[in-house]
């Protein structure tokens, strides 16, 4: 009897242990599948979003003397003509910065000190605010919808990607506390992926009802220092249905190879506006190069349009129409700091005419 009692006690202990293991397994969290680590809009997207008229909004550096609040972004969202008719203007907005204004650069060639992980993060946090930048866009679009109804599609957002500058060793870490070494291409790619993921996270948190995160823009304007890492970055973005965009300067290293470098869209800079010594023929040449290499085009101007240089902006509009670019290519618009805003509020009659001509050009296609 004593042996039977001991056996039953031993059996009951085994059953208790097994039940405990079963309960533990029920409460274990499943290991997430990396393939499902996507957000709702990424899962629902069937293709990359296309930007037809993409305006560049520089922001995030201490040297900028204004904020993209609702007042400043409004002239980029809609245009009201002399008859009082209000129309949607740019369908896409690129937020980017080249350096932080206090010595740290986001791409080669601007300062000697590369920005680190914290400064990359601060840049993203600057864009994803409730009152400024994307938040101001979202609110201003909401007010426009109440006035003129919803646009055919949500306004699209492109975010600038900092360049992981080769050789940097003090950028930061992404896993296991091990500092990344940008002498290693894999570490450079990992840093960019971290930045992309942080942008995605912030966009998800902010819940901007009127905006879509459409893609990313490579800030480096030549391929010299980043050829070895572009394909991996493009694959990462394209797998999530984000576009990889580039705006190389005129005949920069790699501009004609943009497709081999794995960009989805590349806009050629004519670099005509900024030097009165450059003849009109530069614009014709740039248009022909864009056609030859299947590139899109950038229109360029800055605050000098308000002080006698407006004719050079008009030259772009003329050249792009005459060369068939206006109707056939995607366009990006460089406007310095906030030149278009300044045109929109100017009391000068010539400025007002130029603003009207420009906006009619944008919405005319």
VOGU-3710 file (C-alpha; in Angstrom, 3 decimals, decimal comma):
1> xxxxxxxxxx> 0,000/0,000/0,000  2,847/2,329/0,849  4,406/1,769/-2,593  1,062/2,453/-4,297  0,651/5,691/-2,324  4,126/6,851/-3,293  3,463/6,020/-6,946  0,184/7,981/-6,946  1,939/10,974/-5,352  4,678/10,832/-7,986
11> xxxxxxxxxx> 2,071/10,580/-10,778  0,147/13,583/-9,451  3,353/15,651/-9,405  4,003/14,788/-13,042  0,447/15,812/-14,005  0,769/19,125/-12,162  4,073/19,819/-13,888  2,619/19,027/-17,313  -0,409/21,259/-16,692  1,887/24,076/-15,602
21> xxxxxxxxxx> 3,919/23,724/-18,796  0,727/23,806/-20,863  -0,428/26,984/-19,125  2,981/28,572/-19,657  2,860/27,768/-23,353  -0,589/29,343/-23,607  0,739/32,626/-22,195  3,929/32,720/-24,259  3,965/35,551/-26,831  4,451/34,307/-30,390
31> xxxxxxxxxx> 7,668/35,326/-32,088  6,738/38,067/-34,611  7,168/37,277/-38,269  9,430/39,935/-39,779  7,435/39,793/-42,994  4,342/40,992/-41,086  6,160/43,898/-39,444  4,273/46,378/-41,610  1,697/49,060/-41,013  -1,864/49,093/-42,303
41> xxxxxxxxxx> -1,221/51,451/-45,211  1,771/49,345/-46,277  -0,248/46,141/-46,239  -3,056/47,756/-48,240  -0,811/49,401/-50,830  -0,659/47,523/-54,127  1,895/49,754/-55,877  4,159/52,737/-55,316  2,502/56,139/-55,250  3,414/58,578/-57,993
51> xxxxxxxxxx> 4,274/62,241/-57,411  3,414/64,515/-60,322  4,292/67,931/-58,870  6,712/67,650/-55,952  7,707/70,796/-54,059  10,822/70,869/-51,855  10,362/72,231/-48,328  13,681/72,588/-46,512  13,374/72,424/-42,730  15,165/71,146/-39,645
61> xxxxxxxxxx> 18,296/73,291/-39,505  18,892/76,039/-36,968  19,801/78,381/-39,837  16,207/78,420/-41,120  14,572/81,647/-39,970  10,957/80,456/-40,164  8,750/77,464/-39,412  6,436/75,659/-41,790  3,250/76,600/-39,944  -0,247/76,691/-41,460
71> xxxxxxxxxx> 0,242/80,230/-42,695  3,405/79,366/-44,605  2,224/76,059/-46,113  -1,162/77,312/-47,325  0,107/78,845/-50,624  1,599/75,446/-51,523  -1,644/73,568/-50,947  -4,139/75,562/-53,019  -4,143/78,449/-55,483  -6,901/81,049/-55,800
81> xxxxxxxxxx> -7,091/82,881/-59,135  -8,366/86,392/-59,822  -11,926/85,136/-60,226  -11,859/83,662/-56,727  -11,696/80,042/-57,854  -9,577/77,924/-55,485  -7,738/74,878/-56,873  -5,478/72,219/-55,399  -1,829/73,000/-56,217  1,067/70,619/-55,392
91> xxxxxxxxxx> 0,118/66,986/-54,936  3,414/66,059/-53,210  5,753/67,545/-50,615  9,415/66,690/-49,984  10,777/67,535/-46,530  14,567/67,580/-46,409  17,593/69,225/-44,824  21,264/69,317/-45,764  22,815/70,288/-42,404  21,498/71,146/-38,971
101> xxxxxxxxxx> 22,802/74,710/-38,891  25,224/74,109/-36,028  27,983/72,263/-37,846  26,564/68,782/-38,464  25,876/67,655/-42,026  23,326/65,189/-43,401  25,286/64,644/-46,633  28,829/64,957/-47,910  30,137/68,367/-48,871  28,291/70,781/-46,583
111> xxxxxxxxxx> 30,303/70,655/-43,337  33,171/68,459/-42,146  31,185/66,901/-39,279  28,656/64,144/-40,068  25,439/64,151/-38,040  24,967/61,272/-35,611  21,991/59,067/-34,781  20,481/61,539/-32,310  20,654/64,298/-34,896  19,034/62,042/-37,501
121> xxxxxxxxxx> 16,279/61,287/-34,969  15,843/64,972/-34,112  15,345/65,694/-37,800  12,527/63,146/-38,064  10,923/64,462/-34,869  11,053/67,963/-36,361  9,081/66,867/-39,419  6,494/64,852/-37,517  4,880/67,540/-35,382  1,249/68,447/-34,812
131> xxxxxxxxxx> 1,551/72,218/-35,418  4,432/72,492/-37,867  5,699/70,731/-40,997  3,534/67,645/-41,632  1,093/68,658/-38,907  0,613/72,110/-40,464  0,118/70,524/-43,890  -2,470/68,125/-42,536  -4,465/70,859/-40,791  -4,289/73,264/-43,715
141> xxxxxxxxxx> -5,445/70,551/-46,115  -8,337/69,767/-43,776  -9,469/73,398/-43,907  -9,149/73,437/-47,695  -11,311/70,308/-47,930  -14,050/72,140/-46,042  -13,849/74,968/-48,604  -13,490/73,134/-51,926  -14,067/69,432/-51,244  -11,624/66,552/-51,125
151> xxxxxxxxxx> -8,871/66,207/-53,731  -8,868/63,152/-55,982  -6,144/61,637/-53,802  -4,397/62,400/-50,542  -1,359/64,656/-50,619  1,844/62,617/-50,724  4,895/63,000/-48,485  8,515/62,239/-49,390  11,136/62,334/-46,602  14,820/63,088/-47,180
161> xxxxxxxxxx> 17,277/60,293/-46,323  20,583/61,396/-44,741  23,740/59,992/-46,250  25,721/57,673/-43,941  29,075/59,295/-44,560  31,812/56,773/-45,236  34,331/56,406/-42,413  32,168/57,812/-39,600  32,497/55,762/-36,403  30,540/57,838/-33,859
171> xxxxxxxxxx> 27,070/57,669/-35,419  25,442/55,315/-32,892  24,015/51,796/-32,611  21,032/49,858/-33,922  21,385/46,572/-32,050  23,361/44,969/-29,215  24,946/48,283/-28,249  27,692/47,837/-30,852  28,658/51,156/-32,516  28,239/51,205/-36,275
181> xxxxxxxxxx> 31,336/51,738/-38,389  30,579/53,495/-41,672  33,746/52,070/-43,189  31,562/48,966/-43,476  28,825/49,139/-46,158  26,528/46,866/-44,125  26,632/49,279/-41,186  25,834/52,207/-43,475  22,821/50,333/-44,845  21,675/49,387/-41,338
191> xxxxxxxxxx> 21,735/53,044/-40,282  19,574/54,067/-43,239  17,124/51,236/-42,550  16,911/52,400/-38,930  16,052/55,914/-40,126  13,418/54,609/-42,561  11,826/52,541/-39,811  11,774/55,500/-37,445  10,013/57,630/-40,088  7,456/54,853/-40,575
201> xxxxxxxxxx> 6,932/54,625/-36,815  6,397/58,372/-36,455  3,998/58,504/-39,388  1,983/55,727/-37,786  1,914/57,531/-34,433  0,795/60,899/-35,795  -2,233/59,660/-37,764  -2,267/62,429/-40,364  -5,639/61,903/-42,036  -4,875/63,850/-45,214
211> xxxxxxxxxx> -1,348/62,642/-45,977  0,243/59,499/-47,385  3,846/58,516/-46,806  4,844/57,838/-50,408  8,614/57,494/-50,431  12,085/58,711/-49,552  14,637/60,999/-51,184  18,401/60,477/-51,350  19,940/63,779/-50,217  23,369/63,165/-51,752
221> xxxxxxxxxx> 23,229/64,737/-55,224  25,963/62,593/-56,751  26,614/58,846/-56,638  30,343/59,058/-55,873  30,242/58,078/-52,204  27,223/55,785/-52,048  27,180/53,487/-55,085  27,794/50,360/-53,028  24,787/50,799/-50,737  22,008/52,143/-52,971
231> xxxxxxxxxx> 20,696/48,815/-54,272  20,102/47,407/-50,779  18,327/50,578/-49,681  16,155/50,539/-52,804  15,183/46,906/-52,202  14,209/47,649/-48,610  12,026/50,579/-49,693  10,464/48,917/-52,710  9,517/45,812/-50,731  7,401/48,156/-48,587
241> xxxxxxxxxx> 6,008/49,911/-51,714  7,916/53,150/-51,093  9,614/54,989/-53,942  13,318/55,847/-53,920  13,803/59,357/-55,363  16,854/61,333/-56,452  17,552/64,851/-57,778  21,161/64,878/-59,073  22,737/68,167/-60,042  23,515/68,876/-63,714
251> xxxxxxxxxx> 25,735/66,096/-65,087  26,737/64,918/-61,605  28,476/61,578/-61,163  25,951/58,844/-61,905  23,077/61,004/-63,147  22,717/59,089/-66,416  22,953/55,747/-64,564  20,115/56,472/-62,149  18,173/53,362/-63,162  21,208/51,102/-62,679
261> xxxxxxxxxx> 21,681/52,725/-59,270  18,165/51,466/-58,453  16,311/54,756/-58,023  12,657/54,674/-59,014  12,519/58,320/-60,062  15,295/60,798/-60,850  14,756/64,513/-61,511  17,546/66,331/-63,355  18,683/69,733/-62,052  19,416/72,158/-64,906
271> xxxxxxxxxx> 21,224/74,525/-62,453  20,307/77,458/-64,704  18,570/79,929/-62,369  21,457/80,653/-60,014  23,981/82,173/-62,434  22,989/84,882/-64,903  26,039/83,954/-66,975  24,505/80,585/-67,880  22,622/80,926/-71,211  19,084/79,794/-71,987
281> xxxxxxxxxx> 20,566/76,957/-74,045  21,387/75,177/-70,748  17,661/74,581/-70,254  17,278/73,126/-73,739  20,280/70,873/-73,128  18,877/69,708/-69,796  15,529/68,905/-71,398  17,219/66,825/-74,076  19,300/64,962/-71,477  16,151/64,227/-69,487
291> xxxxxxxxxx> 14,551/62,739/-72,578  17,671/60,767/-73,507  18,052/59,184/-70,074  14,351/58,896/-69,235  14,640/61,355/-66,360  12,128/63,757/-64,878  12,969/67,448/-64,332  13,445/70,008/-61,586  12,389/73,657/-61,846  14,607/75,947/-59,773
301> xxxxxxxxxx> 14,246/79,383/-58,242  14,763/81,162/-54,939  14,015/84,474/-53,248  15,802/86,369/-56,033  12,624/86,054/-58,115  11,341/88,982/-56,030  14,285/91,203/-56,938  14,547/91,113/-60,700  15,345/87,461/-61,396  11,785/86,419/-62,169
311> xxxxxxxxxx> 12,614/86,211/-65,867  14,849/83,211/-65,174  11,982/81,296/-63,602  9,867/82,166/-66,640  12,653/80,714/-68,801  12,134/77,326/-67,133  8,414/77,411/-67,865  9,070/78,336/-71,494  11,792/75,717/-72,033  9,799/72,897/-70,454
321> xxxxxxxxxx> 6,769/73,713/-72,576  8,752/74,099/-75,798  10,619/70,809/-75,244  7,508/68,808/-74,395  8,618/68,224/-70,804  5,648/69,936/-69,157  3,111/67,414/-70,444  5,222/64,257/-70,275  7,461/64,369/-67,181  7,104/64,469/-63,420
331> xxxxxxxxxx> 8,328/67,765/-62,027  10,089/68,736/-58,814  10,272/72,353/-57,662  13,212/73,840/-55,778  12,206/77,228/-54,355  15,023/78,115/-51,980  13,690/78,656/-48,472  10,131/79,922/-48,974  10,259/81,895/-52,221  6,830/80,775/-53,401
341> xxxxxxxxxx> 5,285/81,904/-50,121  6,988/85,293/-50,521  5,607/85,611/-54,047  2,111/84,748/-52,837  2,049/87,557/-50,243  3,968/90,174/-52,234  2,152/93,445/-52,990  4,328/94,018/-56,057  2,290/93,687/-59,257  5,074/91,897/-61,161
351> xxxxxxxxxx> 5,440/89,388/-58,322  1,692/88,767/-58,331  1,728/88,122/-62,084  4,663/85,729/-61,742  2,933/83,869/-58,897  -0,208/83,480/-61,001  1,763/82,325/-64,051  3,703/79,791/-62,005  0,653/78,324/-60,238  -1,255/78,065/-63,518
361> xxxxx> 1,731/76,185/-64,941  1,659/73,722/-62,023  -2,070/73,012/-62,147  -2,279/73,183/-65,943  -1,315/69,568/-66,546
//
